[in-house]
Amino acid sequence: MEAMVNTVKGWQENPVKFARSHGVSLSPEAEESEDKAVHILIVEGFLVYNYKPLIEIYDKCFYISIPYEECKRRRSTRTYTVPDPPGLFDGHVWPMYLKHRKEMEDNCDRIVYLDGMTSKDDIYNSVYENIQNSLLNNL
């Protein structure tokens, strides 16, 4: 997690230089107007809100949640090289999810919760609108 914090901080210091050093192509607009461009970094993962030093550097926090039944259904449709042993979801996966979600809720009070049962487009539009409003309010 320390490495992730350092990576995010490196990106924050100079997103264009960071992108170039990691082989990421930038739009001509980002290249030309480094100082005026808006750069957005998405940090994604199951435990990204469970490490306080990382939480402290986020500008926005979004969390997509789905109910137990849907989570179990989705997991059961996945194909793994080594399949889940019987009882793994109820005996380990879901209880660990609940444990880590509680920790996340205790650690970060500015999470915007999104309904994972809605369409991907609806989720995208909600996040896009939230970010766009923040950018407009900071002008």
Salt bridges, closest charged atoms under 4 A:
GLU31 OE1 - ARG20 NH2 2.57
GLU34 OE2 - ARG20 NH2 3.55
GLU70 OE2 - ARG73 NH2 2.64
GLU70 OE2 - ARG74 NE 2.82
ASP84 OD2 - ARG75 NE 2.73
ASP90 OD2 - LYS72 NZ 2.70
GLU103 OE2 - LYS99 NZ 3.08
GLU103 OE1 - HIS100 ND1 3.67
GLU105 OE2 - ARG101 NE 2.86
ASP106 OD2 - LYS102 NZ 3.08
